[in-house]
């Protein structure tokens, strides 16, 4: 099958969509791509993304959060990003830099969902 051309949107569960939107915009620099009522799912369809890219994250209202999203975000400088997020009060893991593996670390959003930041 050759019909799939890209990964467009992945979903992260959040308990408070407004708080999550503020975190992803303020702490990570994402922009709001869509914010539409979605009462069928108990909130709204809220999508954020990195300016200039096509991949996005839907912040879906949920009661269970704190998941390992498996989402790997990219950065030009993992050490600099690690320092910046720590200075903003974002919970991060230790920066790891093993031989042959790009520098990376994990961080959690305001709902305890784990994401990864990997140097390109």
C-alpha positions as CSV (number, residue, x, y, z in Angstrom):
1,X,0.0,0.0,0.0
2,X,1.5,3.3,-1.0
3,X,-1.4,5.7,-0.2
4,X,0.1,7.0,3.1
5,X,2.3,10.0,2.5
6,X,3.0,11.4,6.0
7,X,2.2,11.4,9.7
8,X,-0.1,14.4,10.2
9,X,-1.3,14.5,13.8
10,X,-0.6,12.6,17.0
11,X,-2.7,12.9,20.1
12,X,-1.7,13.6,23.7
13,X,-4.3,13.3,26.5
14,X,-4.7,16.4,28.7
15,X,-6.9,17.1,31.7
16,X,-7.2,20.9,31.0
17,X,-7.0,21.9,27.3
18,X,-6.5,25.6,28.1
19,X,-3.6,24.9,30.5
20,X,-2.1,22.4,28.0
21,X,-2.5,25.0,25.1
22,X,-0.6,27.6,27.2
23,X,2.2,25.1,28.0
24,X,2.7,24.0,24.4
25,X,2.6,27.6,23.1
26,X,4.6,29.3,25.9
27,X,7.1,26.7,26.9
28,X,7.6,24.9,23.5
29,X,6.9,27.6,21.0
30,X,4.0,25.8,19.2
31,X,1.2,27.6,17.5
32,X,-2.5,26.9,17.5
33,X,-3.6,25.3,14.3
34,X,-7.2,24.4,15.1
35,X,-9.5,25.1,18.0
36,X,-13.0,23.8,17.3
37,X,-15.8,22.7,19.6
38,X,-16.1,18.9,20.0
39,X,-18.7,18.1,22.6
40,X,-18.8,14.5,21.5
41,X,-15.4,14.0,23.2
42,X,-16.0,16.3,26.1
43,X,-14.1,19.3,25.0
44,X,-12.8,20.6,21.7
45,X,-10.5,19.6,18.8
46,X,-7.4,21.5,19.8
47,X,-4.4,21.1,17.5
48,X,-0.9,22.7,17.9
49,X,2.1,22.6,15.7
50,X,5.6,23.8,15.2
51,X,5.5,26.8,12.9
52,X,6.4,25.9,9.3
53,X,6.0,22.2,9.7
54,X,3.1,19.8,8.7
55,X,3.1,17.5,11.7
56,X,0.9,18.5,14.6
57,X,-0.3,17.4,18.1
58,X,-3.9,17.2,19.1
59,X,-4.5,18.0,22.8
60,X,-7.4,15.8,23.5
61,X,-9.5,16.1,26.7
62,X,-9.0,13.0,28.8
63,X,-9.2,11.8,32.4
64,X,-6.1,9.6,32.2
65,X,-2.8,11.3,31.5
66,X,0.8,10.9,32.3
67,X,1.6,8.6,29.4
68,X,4.8,8.0,27.6
69,X,3.8,9.5,24.2
70,X,6.7,8.1,22.3
71,X,6.8,11.4,20.5
72,X,10.3,12.4,19.5
73,X,10.7,16.1,18.8
74,X,13.8,17.5,17.0
75,X,16.2,20.3,18.0
76,X,19.4,21.7,16.5
77,X,21.0,21.8,20.0
78,X,19.8,19.4,22.7
79,X,22.1,20.8,25.4
80,X,20.8,24.4,24.8
81,X,17.2,23.2,24.7
82,X,17.7,21.2,27.9
83,X,19.0,24.3,29.7
84,X,16.2,26.5,28.3
85,X,13.4,24.1,29.4
86,X,15.0,23.7,32.8
87,X,15.1,27.5,33.2
88,X,11.4,27.6,32.3
89,X,10.6,25.1,35.1
90,X,9.8,22.2,32.8
91,X,10.6,18.8,34.3
92,X,13.4,17.2,32.3
93,X,15.5,14.0,32.5
94,X,19.3,14.1,32.4
95,X,20.7,15.0,29.0
96,X,22.2,11.8,27.5
97,X,25.0,11.7,24.9
98,X,26.2,8.2,24.2
99,X,28.8,7.6,21.5
100,X,27.1,7.1,18.1
101,X,23.7,8.3,19.4
102,X,22.4,11.8,19.1
103,X,22.1,13.8,22.3
104,X,18.6,13.6,23.8
105,X,16.5,13.9,26.9
106,X,12.9,13.5,28.0
107,X,10.6,16.1,29.5
108,X,7.0,16.1,30.7
109,X,4.2,18.5,29.9
110,X,1.8,20.0,32.4
111,X,-0.1,16.7,32.6
112,X,2.9,14.5,33.1
113,X,3.0,13.2,29.6
114,X,6.5,12.2,28.5
115,X,8.0,13.5,25.3
116,X,11.5,13.2,23.9
117,X,13.8,15.9,22.5
118,X,16.5,14.6,20.1
119,X,19.3,16.6,18.5
120,X,19.1,16.5,14.6
